[in-house]
Amino acid sequence: MEKFILNAGKSLAKWRSGINYFLEEKVQSSSTNLIFFLLSTFVIFILSFSLFFGFESITDNFLVFLILIVAMIVVLVWTAIFYESNKHLETDRHNFQVVSLNKFEVRFELLSLDNEAQKQFIRLMKGMRVKNKINFTIGNKSGDSANHRILFVLFDELFVGGVQELFGERRRSFFSLLMDSFLMNNEPLKENTLKTSFSAWKNDQEKINSRNQRKLIRQMLGIE
């Protein structure tokens, strides 16, 4: 019995793998394929119905089946439109998990963010990408590196798990998000500068200036 269960389990896993591949790679690859798949399923259901109850059942209730087909097509088209809209929504989101914060407790004035910058920052807090880049100006008196470091602290507190342990592709994705979301005193951020500043920032966490920056960010986010 145990051997039978093991073999049956392997066969079922292989069968399910084939079905998952078909559904994910073929059916869901385009909205057109999805429509044809669902429509074909509906037609097969109608044909199975006629084989079981006789073809006369369809001709006798032709109007009913016609209405069902039209309704099915409308539902399929709407499903395809909804499915396509979801893909566009996904491109509007960044791939980092944000800690739960109350936007009404965020003290934007501590980072000198104007009304438009505040709206865009709230989008980041909601897991969405900005529509207009945020011009980050705080810390200019101390040089650009201070600006970068405050940004690192900001997202170290804002993202679940922080950003200090980001490596490889995940770190590059973080840098891309910064470059897509911020200007530094009206100037674009550069990846090489971010890399250098990030490494220096990680090594300076115990310095007084770094601790003060973290305190400022936590106050700004309403954490303390």
N, C-alpha and C positions, 0 to 999 in steps of 0.2 A: 504493500500500500504506500509506504514511504517513497519507494522508487517511482511509483506511478505519479504521486503528487509532485515530486521533483521534476519529472519529465513534462508533466502537464503544465507546471508553472513556467518552465523554460519556453514551451511552445506558446503559451498565452502571452508571455513577455515579448516574444518575437512578433506575434500577431499584433499586439498593441503598439509596438514600435513602428511597424509598417503603417498602421492606421494614423498614428501621430505624425509620421513623416508626410503622409498624404494630406492630412488636414492642415498642417502648419506650412509645408513647403509648396504645396500645389493649390489647395483651396484658398488659403489665406494670403497667397502671394499677390492677389489682385482682387478688387471689388467685383470685376466681371466674372472671375472664376467662382467667387462666392455666390453670385446670383445664379449662375448656371448649375452649380452644385445643389443649391436649395430647390431650384425649380425642377431639376431632374428628380430629386427626392420626392417632390410633390407629385410629379407625373407617375413615378413608379408606384406611389401610394394609390393613385386613381386606377392604374391598370390592375394592381393587385385587388382592389375593391371590385373591379368588373369581373375578374376571373373567379372571385369567390361568390359573388351574387349574380353573375351573368351580365353580359354586355347590355341587355335590355334595361338594366337598372340605371345605366348612364344615359341612354337615349330617353328614357321616361323622365329623368330628372336633369335634362340637359341644361335648362336655365339655371338650376341650382349650382351645378358644377361650373358653368360659365362664370357665375358671380364669384364662386370660390377661387377660380383661376385668376380673375381680375384682381380680387382682393389680395391673393398671394403675390401677384406681380407688384402691386403697390407696396406691400410689406417688404418685399425683397429690395426694391429700389430704395426705400427709406432706410433699410438696414445697411445697404451699401453706402449710402450718403453718410449715415451716422458713423460707420466704420472708417470711412475716409476722413471724417472730421476728427476722429480720435487720433489719427496719425499726425494731423497738423497740430493738435493740442500737445502731443508728446514732444514735438520739436520746439515748443514754446517753454519747456521746462528744463531746468538744469538737473544734473544727476547727483546732487548732494542732498542728504537728509538734514532738515533744519530743526533745531530744538524748538519746543513749543514756547512762544513768547506772546505777550499781550502788546499789540502794536500801540495801544493807547498809553502804555507805560514807557515806551521808548522815548528818550530825551534827545531828539535830533539836534537840538541847538548845541549840544556838547561837541558835535562833529561839524558844526556850521553848515548843515545841509539845508538848502532852500526848499520851497514847497514841491517843486518838480523833482528834485533829488530825493525827497522823502517818499514821494509816490513810487519812484523806481526802486528805492531800497525796500519798501514794503513788498514789492513784487518778488524780490530776492528772498525775503522772509517767508513768502508763500510757496517757495520752491520754483518760481518762474523766472525767466530771463527778463532783463530790462528792455524797454523799448527805446529809451534814450540813455546814453551813458551818463553816469554820475560824475560830476566834476569834484574831485576830492582835493581840498585845499588845506586842511589842517596839518600843521607841522612844517609848513614851508620855511619858517625861520630856522629850523634845524636841518634843513636839506631834504632832498628827495628820499633818502634812505629812511628817514623817520616816518614819512608818509607811507611807504611800503610796509614798514613794520607795524604801524597802527592798523593797516588793512589786514595783515596776517593775524594780529591779535583779535581783530573784529571777527574774522571768520573762524578762528580757533575757538571762540566762544559761541559763535552762531551755528556752526555745523556740528551735528552729532559725532562724537569721537574726535573732534578737533581736526587740525590740519598738520600738526607737527610731525605725525608719523606717515604722511603721504609720500609715496615713492613711485617712480616709474610713470606709467600712463596715467595713474590717478593724480599724481602731482601735476603733470602736463595739462590734464583736464581742468584742474584748479586754476592754474596760471591762465589758461584760455578763458575761463569764466571771468577772471579779474580783468583781462585785457578787453573782453567784450562788454564789461559792465562799467568800467571806470576810466576816467581821465585823471591825470595827475597834474593839477594846476593848468588845465586846458591842453595838456600834452598827453599823447597816447602812451600807455605802459609798454615796456619792451621786455620780452621773455628773458633775455640774458641778464638784464638788471634785476628782474624778479628772482632769478635763480641765485644770483650773488647775495641779494638782500635777504632771501629766505634762509640761506645757510648761515649767514651772520646772525640773523634774528634767533634761530634755534639755539645758537651757542651763547646767547646773551640773556637767557630767560631769568637768571638770578640777579642781574644788575638792577640797580634802583630805578633807572629810567624805564626799563622793561616792565617792572612791577607797577610803576605809576601809569604806564600806558594801559596795562591790563585793568587796573582799577578804574581808569577813565572809561574804558569800553564796557565794563560791567555796569557802571553807573548809567551809561548811555542806553544800554539794553534793558535797564530796569531790573538787573539781577541783584544789585545791592545798592 
